[in-house]
Amino acid sequence: MTELAMQHQFDKEKALIAAENAKQVTFQRLGLLATLGGLLLVSILAYYIRKGKKRSDELLHNILPEEVALELKQKGEVLARKIDAVTVLFTDFSDFTSTSQKLSPEELVNDLNIIFSEYDRIIESHGIEKIKTIGDAYMAAGGLPVVNTTHQIDVINAALEIRDYLNLFNAQKVKRGLP
């Protein structure tokens, strides 16, 4: 083989090796990008799973007593319990229908939200469990889900605080000339 032919053969082999190296570098880069993309996707999924779990936990604690929500999360079910004595608090606004006709829907919902938010604060501060609200009715109970011996006193004190709050709320409305 002539020197020129050998040089040509050498250049060909060198070009093949360079092409093979370029191909390997390209595959390595693609592999790295695929790995990074996969990690990013897993991170995004993990974030949304945690966010969804947090939201479902918030909703669960919003509608169930803490002890019941915890039992449901741990066991997947809640066993019924017999509680021998509880005290129920029930509130309902007098003349609600006629008063509500004097307010816009937005004002009515806003007033109920303000009042029931304060009820929630009062109820929680006395260790009472909110049961539900329906329209202008509010129901709570003392002595559950954790049994105690002070539920009657707790509910009475909460009722008196609610009464005092409503008297103040109504006086402020009247002072501003509002229904």
Protein Blocks (a to p, Z undefined) as FASTA:
>chain_A
ZZklmmmmmmmmmmmmmmmmmmmmmmmmmmmmmmmmmmmmmmmmmmmmmmmmmmmmmmmm
mmpcfklmmmmmmnopacddddfbdcddddddehklmmmmmpcfklmmmmmmmmmmmmmm
mmmmnopacfbdehjaccddehiabdcfklmmmmmmmmmmmmmmmmmmmmmmmmnopZZ
